[in-house]
Amino acid sequence: MFIQFKLEGCQLTNIVELTNISLIRENKLLLNDISWEINQNEHWCLLGLNGCGKTTLLNVINGYIWPTKGEATILNHTFGATNLPEMRKEIGWVSSSLQQRFPEDETAITIVLSGKFASIGLYESVTQEEIKRANQLLKQLKCQHFANQLYRTLSQGERQRVLIARALMASPKLLILDEPCTGLDLLAKEQLLLLIQQIAIEPDGPTLIYVTHHVEEILSCFTHTMLMKEGRVFSAGKTADLLTEDRLSAFFEQEVLVQKIKDRTWLSLKEKVTY
Ligand SMILES: Nc1ncnc2c1ncn2[C@@H]1O[C@H](COP(=O)(O)OP(=O)(O)OP(=O)(O)O)[C@@H](O)[C@H]1O
């Protein structure tokens, strides 16, 4: 078994339930009537071009941005009638923007331990049990050899793995991975994807939302995919039904060639890019 997860508390219905979410900022419609349902036993990939609203949507799911219209229920917490900080403890979030926010002088293991309290920096005392779990997570994410190294001295790939260990520290029910492969070389990226695949197939592991620009990062564990475009849902459903030449050509508004190699989908343009 990769990592032992404990899902505690009441039985969940849906993991994410967004109904007709719209968001207006500075007279711009950033999210346009988005409905999205994520059930247990599903893992989703969110694919979209730059600026289509992916990060904005994740901020709505985490309760950091309040939608202008629509309803959101995340892990049984209905916005407007819930304690958002409590809800956030059940959500792990890894993004490269988070990488810059940690104190310079903290070690990898301290960063992982802070995940228990969903804090940037460790301000609470920790138990031996928690230290044991942090070490176990570091080991399972292949980071044990730099557990006591200063976080600021780690490479980008090493930091991403530490941040995933941190996100898992509180046994989240939902784990959001926002472009975790940004800046990684080919091997570091494939190693990280392998670890993500292992987390996804854990029987009691968290539901995953994986955000990317790159179709080839959509692993076989991602049962469902949402294609997002200009603040809207372009298509959503079973991954196998979405990653077709017709659908992706319509999505990119450009003829694409789809190649399936070893459970992964690779895209290239049939013609030169058009503007
Ligand atoms: N507070 C704001 N006011 C006005 N426009 C905003 C605001 N926040 C975001 N935007 C705009 O909303 C759009 C969506 O931004 P968002 O960061 O969600 O995109 P994204 O899909 O995550 O992009 P990327 O893949 O490049 O990270 C962008 O055009 C951005 O400029």
Ligand as a Chemical Component Dictionary entry (heavy atoms), coordinates in Angstrom:
data_LIG
# 
_chem_comp.id                   LIG 
_chem_comp.type                 NON-POLYMER 
_chem_comp.pdbx_formal_charge   0 
_chem_comp.three_letter_code    LIG 
# 
loop_
_chem_comp_atom.comp_id 
_chem_comp_atom.atom_id 
_chem_comp_atom.alt_atom_id 
_chem_comp_atom.type_symbol 
_chem_comp_atom.charge 
_chem_comp_atom.model_Cartn_x 
_chem_comp_atom.model_Cartn_y 
_chem_comp_atom.model_Cartn_z 
_chem_comp_atom.pdbx_ordinal 
LIG N1  N1  N 0 -9.423 40.156 -10.131 1  
LIG C1  C1  C 0 -9.462 40.090 -11.458 2  
LIG N2  N2  N 0 -9.915 41.141 -12.176 3  
LIG C2  C2  C 0 -9.968 41.095 -13.519 4  
LIG N3  N3  N 0 -9.598 40.030 -14.240 5  
LIG C3  C3  C 0 -9.127 38.962 -13.582 6  
LIG C4  C4  C 0 -9.047 38.933 -12.157 7  
LIG N4  N4  N 0 -8.541 37.730 -11.794 8  
LIG C5  C5  C 0 -8.339 37.036 -12.939 9  
LIG N5  N5  N 0 -8.678 37.780 -14.003 10 
LIG C6  C6  C 0 -8.643 37.351 -15.417 11 
LIG O1  O1  O 0 -9.404 36.169 -15.495 12 
LIG C7  C7  C 0 -8.906 35.308 -16.509 13 
LIG C8  C8  C 0 -8.723 33.918 -15.946 14 
LIG O2  O2  O 0 -7.607 33.888 -15.063 15 
LIG P1  P1  P 0 -7.107 32.531 -14.411 16 
LIG O3  O3  O 0 -5.884 32.845 -13.616 17 
LIG O4  O4  O 0 -8.235 31.901 -13.694 18 
LIG O5  O5  O 0 -6.766 31.692 -15.697 19 
LIG P2  P2  P 0 -6.052 30.270 -15.826 20 
LIG O6  O6  O 0 -6.911 29.427 -16.685 21 
LIG O7  O7  O 0 -5.699 29.721 -14.488 22 
LIG O8  O8  O 0 -4.756 30.696 -16.634 23 
LIG P3  P3  P 0 -3.276 30.045 -16.673 24 
LIG O9  O9  O 0 -3.411 28.735 -17.308 25 
LIG O10 O10 O 0 -2.528 31.031 -17.529 26 
LIG O11 O11 O 0 -2.754 29.994 -15.275 27 
LIG C9  C9  C 0 -7.626 35.963 -17.013 28 
LIG O12 O12 O 0 -7.911 36.616 -18.223 29 
LIG C10 C10 C 0 -7.272 36.974 -15.925 30 
LIG O13 O13 O 0 -6.617 38.098 -16.464 31 
# 
loop_
_chem_comp_bond.comp_id 
_chem_comp_bond.atom_id_1 
_chem_comp_bond.atom_id_2 
_chem_comp_bond.value_order 
_chem_comp_bond.pdbx_ordinal 
LIG N1  C1  SING 1  
LIG C1  N2  SING 2  
LIG C1  C4  DOUB 3  
LIG N2  C2  DOUB 4  
LIG C2  N3  SING 5  
LIG N3  C3  DOUB 6  
LIG C3  C4  SING 7  
LIG C3  N5  SING 8  
LIG C4  N4  SING 9  
LIG N4  C5  DOUB 10 
LIG C5  N5  SING 11 
LIG N5  C6  SING 12 
LIG C6  O1  SING 13 
LIG C6  C10 SING 14 
LIG O1  C7  SING 15 
LIG C7  C8  SING 16 
LIG C7  C9  SING 17 
LIG C8  O2  SING 18 
LIG O2  P1  SING 19 
LIG P1  O3  DOUB 20 
LIG P1  O4  SING 21 
LIG P1  O5  SING 22 
LIG O5  P2  SING 23 
LIG P2  O6  DOUB 24 
LIG P2  O7  SING 25 
LIG P2  O8  SING 26 
LIG O8  P3  SING 27 
LIG P3  O9  DOUB 28 
LIG P3  O10 SING 29 
LIG P3  O11 SING 30 
LIG C9  O12 SING 31 
LIG C9  C10 SING 32 
LIG C10 O13 SING 33 
# 
